[in-house]
Amino acid sequence: MADDYLFDGFSSLELATVLDLPQVELLEVTTSTLDVAHRKAGAGCPTGTLVVADRQTAGRGRTGSKWSSPAASGIWMTLVERPADTSGLDVLSLRIGMRAARALDRFASEPVRLKWPNDLFIEGRKLAGILVEARWRESKLEWVAIGVGVNVCAPADFPLAGSLEDGTRRIEVLTELIPALRLAAKAVGHLTSIEMAEWDARDLARGRPCREPARGIVEGVTPGGELLVALADSVARFRSGSLVLDLHT
């Protein structure tokens, strides 16, 4: 615990009150907020528990990739939720991306774009990443840990990374993000027609060539969260993997 660490001047108790959360753990430095959140969830913490760190030494993304998390430059957080209805789990990462994009639009120079399955972009540069990890006991969902990293300021060691507008305070971003993420976690079922239209409007990759998960042209996503890629003679669907655009085509 790091009760003496303040997040933009707010203690953990003050932050829990401002964000209307049952519990907030503030850490000056940790390996990954996901690791801490899983430990707390395993020990029985309530749904809505938030872990926030000023700096991560081993922040992670999908497929084991690393996420740079320098001090005082962004929001490195994990939210624990225990949804009773699991019908929305397949599209949870996409829903979180859309809700987060709406929240971040307020602080961005242009509408935030989305790249399947979990990246947010601004001006063609990566602004934020999402990693959702579920834990099950046999066939029952125990909890989901929603990891989110947002570059509030441009990290010095990654000059090509996207960031929010100058002067944006992390506390302002957090107060917009948390309600958005909690609403996404409560949503059920596949993406609605309204959500599909929103994804299409923000889709960074639609109509562009890709080389992973297959060589073809990105055609969007399905209501169930699958990536659609047009091949030479068919349209393939991918539920997992990474989308790598072919920038040389």
N, C-alpha and C positions, 0 to 999 in steps of 0.2 A: 504494500500500500504506500501511497505517496500523498498523504493528506496535506503536506506542506507545499505541494506543487499547485500552482494556480494556473488555470487555463484562461488566458486573457483577463486575469483578475478575478476569476470565479473559482471558488472551492468546489469540491465534489458535491457537497450538500447543496450549495447554491445552484450548481448546474442542474442537479436532479430536480430542484424546484422550478427553475426556469423552463426546463424541457419537459416537465410533467412526467418524469420517469421514477420508478421505484428505487433505483440504485445506479450510481455512477462511480466508476473507479478511474481516477486520474493517475497517470504514470508519467514521470519525466522521461524515462527511457525503458524500453522493453524489447524483447526479440520481435514479437509480433503480437498485436492486440488479439488476433485470432486465437493464438495459443492460450492467452490469459482468459479469454471469454469461454473457451471450451472447458478449462479447469473450473471456472466459476459455475458454468452450467452443470457440469458433472457433480458439483457439490450442492446443487439445488437452488441456485439463484433464480429470482422471479423473472418471468417474461418481461421484456423491456429493459433489462439490465444493459448498461452501456459501458464499454471500456474505451478510453481515449488516451493516447500517448503523444507526448511532445515529439518524441523521436523513436523510430524503430531501427534495430540493428539487423533484423532479418525479416523485413516485410516480404510477403510473398503474393504472387499472382497465380493464375491458372497454369497447369502443367509444370509447376515448380519454378516458374520465372520469378525473378527478384523485383521488388518495388522499392525505389529510393524514397526514404522517409526522413529527410534532414530536419533538424530542430527548428521550430517556430515558423515553418514554411507552408505547412498544410494541415489537413485533418486526417489523422490516422486512427481509425476507430473500428470497433466491431460491436454490433447490436445483437443481443440474444433474444430470440423470439420462440415461442412454443405454440405454433398454430394448431388448433384443434382439427381443422379441415386441411387435408394435405393435397386437395385437388389442384391447387395452384402452384405446387412446387416445381413442376416442369418449366414453368415460365417465370418463376420468381426473379431470376437474374435479369430478365428482360423488363419485367415490371419495375423493378428497382431502378434500372437504368433510365426508364422513361420518367418515373417520378423524380429521380434525382436531377435529371436534365431540366425539368420544369423548375425545380427549386433553384438550380444554379443559373438559370437564364437571367435572373435578377442581377447577378454580379458579373455577367459576361458581356463581351463586346458584340456578340452575335448569338443567335440561337445555338444551343449546345447540340452536337450531332452524336449519333449512336453507331457503334460498330459491334455486330454480333460476336460473341454473346454478352460481353461485359465491359466494354470500353466506351468512355465518353471523350469527345474531341471538341476542340475550339480552334478555329482558324487552321484546321488541318493538323493540329498537334494534340497529343494525348493529354487530357486534362484530369481524368479520373479513371479509376479501375474498381471493379466490384468482384468479390469472391464470396460465394455462398457455399457453406459447408453444412451438411445435415448429419445428424447422429441418430441412429435407430437402435432400438432394443427389440430384436426379432422383427416383427412387422409393424411395430409402433414407433412413430416419430417421437423422439425425446426432445430435440430442439434443433433450431437452425441458427448458425452464426453468420451474420451478414457483415462481411468485411468491406469497408469502403476507404479508399485513399483519394484525396483531392488535393491538387496543387493549388493552394490559395495564392502563394507567391511562386514565381519561377525559380525552381531549384538551381543553384549555381553550378552544380555538377552535371546538369542535364539542360543545356541551353535551348534545346529544341523542344522541350516539354511545354505543354500549354499551361496557362495560369489564368486566374480571374483578374478583374480590373484592379489597378493600383489603388491602395487604400482600403481594400476589402478586409474586414476583420473576421477572424476565424469563428468567433462567437456568433456573428451574424449569419454565417454560412451554416453553422451547426443548428441554429434555431429554425432554419428553413428545411434542412435536410431531415432531421429526426422525424417530424410528423409525416413527411413524405414516405420515408422508409417503413414506418409502422403501418401506414395505410396499405402499402404494397404487400406487406407480409400478411395482412388480413384478407386480401382479395382471394377469391376462389375461382376455380375453373380456368379454362384456356383464355387467351386474349380475346377481348370483345371486338366488334367491328370498329368501335371508336378507338380502341387501343391500337388496332392494326393500322388505322389511318394515321395515328400519331407516329407509330414506328416508321411507316413509309416516309412521312414528312421529315423525319430526323435521320433516316438511314444514310450513313456515310458511304456504304459500299454498293448499294443497289445500282445495277447497270454497269458496274465496273468489273474488269477481269480479275480473276484470282488464281493463285497457284496452289493454295491449300484451303480446305481439305481436298480439293480436286481442281484441276484446270478447267476453267469455264467462266461464265458470266454470272455474277450474283443477281438473283431475282427476288431477294427479300426473304421473309420468314413466313412460316405457317402459324396459325393460331395456337398450335401446340409448342411453338418455340423452335421448330426445326429450321435450319438454314437451307434455302433453295439455291441450287447452282445449276444453270443451264449448261449441259454438255453438248457434244456435237449432235447427238441424236435423241437426247432425253433430258429430263430435269431430275437431278438427284437431290435427296433430302439427307441432311446431316444433323444428328441430335447432339453430337459431341465433337471435340476437336477445336482447332484454332482456325480463324479466318485470316489468311495472308493475301493481301492484294498484290497483283502483279503490276508494279509501278513502271515496268519497262515495256509494257505492251501498249 
